Amino acid sequence: MTDNEIIKALECCSKTSQEICIKECPIFRRAGCIDELHKVVFTLISRQKEEIERYKGVIKILENDVQTSRSETIREFAEKLKDNTLRIRLGCGCHEYEVITKQGIDYLLKEMVGKDDA
C-alpha cells in the first residue's frame, strides 16, 4: 500500500459511517482489514521514524560543515587583514605601529565577498 492509501484507510476507519468505509477505504473488503491496517500503519510509522533519524544525522553533518567553513573563513579574513595593514612610524621613528584602515577593511571585504557591503 502507498502512504496515501494508508492515510485514506485510517481516515475511513475514523469515520462513523460504514457506508463511507465501504465506498472509500482501499482495504475494507479484505479479510482482517483492521489487522492489516495496524501492520501497514506500524510499518509506515517505523519507516518515517528511520527517515527522520537519517535526516537528523545529515543535518548534524551539515551543521558541522558550516561551522568548520565559518571558522576557516574567519581565519582567512584575519590573515588577509594582517597582510593589509599599514606600518606607521611615529616620532623619532623608533616606534612602529601597524594600522588597519576602514578602506583596507572595505577592500578586503569586497575581495572576499565579491560585493561592496560596507
C-alpha positions as a LaTeX table, in Angstrom:
\begin{tabular}{lrrr}
\hline
Residue & $x$ (\AA) & $y$ (\AA) & $z$ (\AA) \\
\hline
Met1 & 0.00 & 0.00 & 0.00 \\
Thr2 & 1.12 & 3.53 & $-0.66$ \\
Asp3 & 1.36 & 6.09 & 2.12 \\
Asn4 & $-1.69$ & 7.89 & 0.71 \\
Glu5 & $-3.73$ & 4.66 & 0.71 \\
Ile6 & $-2.75$ & 4.02 & 4.34 \\
Ile7 & $-3.79$ & 7.54 & 5.31 \\
Lys8 & $-7.07$ & 7.16 & 3.41 \\
Ala9 & $-7.80$ & 3.85 & 5.17 \\
Leu10 & $-7.13$ & 5.44 & 8.56 \\
Glu11 & $-9.36$ & 8.34 & 7.65 \\
Cys12 & $-12.17$ & 5.95 & 6.66 \\
Cys13 & $-11.85$ & 3.95 & 9.89 \\
Ser14 & $-12.10$ & 7.13 & 11.94 \\
Lys15 & $-15.50$ & 7.96 & 10.40 \\
Thr16 & $-18.62$ & 6.58 & 11.99 \\
Ser17 & $-20.42$ & 5.69 & 8.77 \\
Gln18 & $-19.75$ & 2.19 & 7.48 \\
Glu19 & $-21.12$ & 3.28 & 4.10 \\
Ile20 & $-18.22$ & 5.72 & 3.69 \\
Cys21 & $-15.82$ & 2.95 & 4.66 \\
Ile22 & $-17.26$ & 0.56 & 2.08 \\
Lys23 & $-17.07$ & 3.16 & $-0.71$ \\
Glu24 & $-13.73$ & 4.83 & 0.03 \\
Cys25 & $-11.47$ & 2.53 & 2.05 \\
Pro26 & $-8.71$ & 0.89 & $-0.03$ \\
Ile27 & $-8.61$ & $-2.21$ & 2.22 \\
Phe28 & $-12.16$ & $-2.54$ & 3.61 \\
Arg29 & $-13.18$ & $-5.53$ & 1.52 \\
Arg30 & $-10.16$ & $-7.59$ & 2.53 \\
Ala31 & $-10.47$ & $-10.12$ & 5.32 \\
Gly32 & $-8.91$ & $-8.85$ & 8.52 \\
Cys33 & $-8.67$ & $-5.31$ & 7.23 \\
Ile34 & $-8.18$ & $-3.79$ & 10.68 \\
Asp35 & $-5.28$ & $-6.14$ & 11.46 \\
Glu36 & $-3.76$ & $-5.37$ & 8.07 \\
Leu37 & $-4.23$ & $-1.66$ & 8.66 \\
His38 & $-2.43$ & $-1.91$ & 12.02 \\
Lys39 & 0.52 & $-3.62$ & 10.32 \\
Val40 & 0.85 & $-1.13$ & 7.47 \\
Val41 & 0.47 & 1.84 & 9.82 \\
Phe42 & 3.18 & 0.42 & 12.07 \\
Thr43 & 5.43 & $-0.08$ & 9.02 \\
Leu44 & 4.74 & 3.47 & 7.82 \\
Ile45 & 5.49 & 4.99 & 11.24 \\
Ser46 & 8.67 & 2.92 & 11.62 \\
Arg47 & 9.89 & 3.90 & 8.15 \\
Gln48 & 9.19 & 7.58 & 8.77 \\
Lys49 & 10.93 & 7.42 & 12.15 \\
Glu50 & 14.04 & 5.92 & 10.50 \\
Glu51 & 13.91 & 8.61 & 7.83 \\
Ile52 & 13.69 & 11.36 & 10.47 \\
Glu53 & 16.72 & 9.91 & 12.27 \\
Arg54 & 18.63 & 9.77 & 8.98 \\
Tyr55 & 17.76 & 13.42 & 8.29 \\
Lys56 & 18.89 & 14.37 & 11.80 \\
Gly57 & 22.26 & 12.78 & 11.02 \\
Val58 & 22.53 & 14.66 & 7.74 \\
Ile59 & 21.62 & 17.93 & 9.48 \\
Lys60 & 24.30 & 17.34 & 12.12 \\
Ile61 & 26.91 & 16.74 & 9.40 \\
Leu62 & 25.81 & 19.90 & 7.56 \\
Glu63 & 25.92 & 21.95 & 10.77 \\
Asn64 & 29.48 & 20.72 & 11.42 \\
Asp65 & 30.48 & 21.58 & 7.84 \\
Val66 & 29.02 & 25.08 & 8.18 \\
Gln67 & 30.83 & 25.63 & 11.49 \\
Thr68 & 34.13 & 24.43 & 10.01 \\
Ser69 & 33.67 & 26.60 & 6.93 \\
Arg70 & 32.79 & 29.60 & 9.09 \\
Ser71 & 35.91 & 29.13 & 11.21 \\
Glu72 & 38.13 & 28.76 & 8.15 \\
Thr73 & 36.64 & 31.90 & 6.60 \\
Ile74 & 37.23 & 33.93 & 9.76 \\
Arg75 & 40.83 & 32.66 & 9.93 \\
Glu76 & 41.37 & 33.54 & 6.27 \\
Phe77 & 39.88 & 37.01 & 6.80 \\
Ala78 & 42.14 & 37.64 & 9.82 \\
Glu79 & 45.26 & 36.54 & 7.91 \\
Lys80 & 44.40 & 38.73 & 4.93 \\
Leu81 & 43.64 & 41.61 & 7.27 \\
Lys82 & 47.10 & 41.28 & 8.79 \\
Asp83 & 48.59 & 41.39 & 5.29 \\
Asn84 & 46.68 & 44.63 & 4.54 \\
Thr85 & 47.94 & 46.67 & 7.49 \\
Leu86 & 49.87 & 49.89 & 7.12 \\
Arg87 & 53.11 & 50.36 & 9.04 \\
Ile88 & 53.44 & 53.81 & 10.58 \\
Arg89 & 56.43 & 55.23 & 12.42 \\
Leu90 & 55.80 & 57.96 & 14.94 \\
Gly91 & 58.09 & 60.49 & 16.50 \\
Cys92 & 61.77 & 59.71 & 16.04 \\
Gly93 & 60.93 & 56.53 & 14.13 \\
Cys94 & 61.76 & 54.20 & 16.97 \\
His95 & 58.16 & 53.13 & 17.41 \\
Glu96 & 56.39 & 51.36 & 14.58 \\
Tyr97 & 52.68 & 50.60 & 14.58 \\
Glu98 & 50.51 & 48.54 & 12.32 \\
Val99 & 47.22 & 50.22 & 11.44 \\
Ile100 & 44.13 & 48.81 & 9.80 \\
Thr101 & 42.18 & 51.38 & 7.84 \\
Lys102 & 38.49 & 51.45 & 7.03 \\
Gln103 & 39.40 & 51.45 & 3.34 \\
Gly104 & 41.59 & 48.38 & 3.88 \\
Ile105 & 38.72 & 46.53 & 5.56 \\
Asp106 & 36.30 & 47.60 & 2.80 \\
Tyr107 & 38.73 & 46.42 & 0.11 \\
Leu108 & 39.27 & 43.06 & 1.83 \\
Leu109 & 35.54 & 42.56 & 2.35 \\
Lys110 & 34.87 & 43.30 & $-1.31$ \\
Glu111 & 37.65 & 40.90 & $-2.33$ \\
Met112 & 36.36 & 38.04 & $-0.17$ \\
Val113 & 32.60 & 38.52 & $-0.56$ \\
Gly114 & 32.57 & 39.86 & $-4.08$ \\
Lys115 & 30.47 & 42.92 & $-3.43$ \\
Asp116 & 30.65 & 46.18 & $-1.54$ \\
Asp117 & 28.86 & 45.50 & 1.78 \\
Ala118 & 30.47 & 48.31 & 3.73 \\
\hline
\end{tabular}
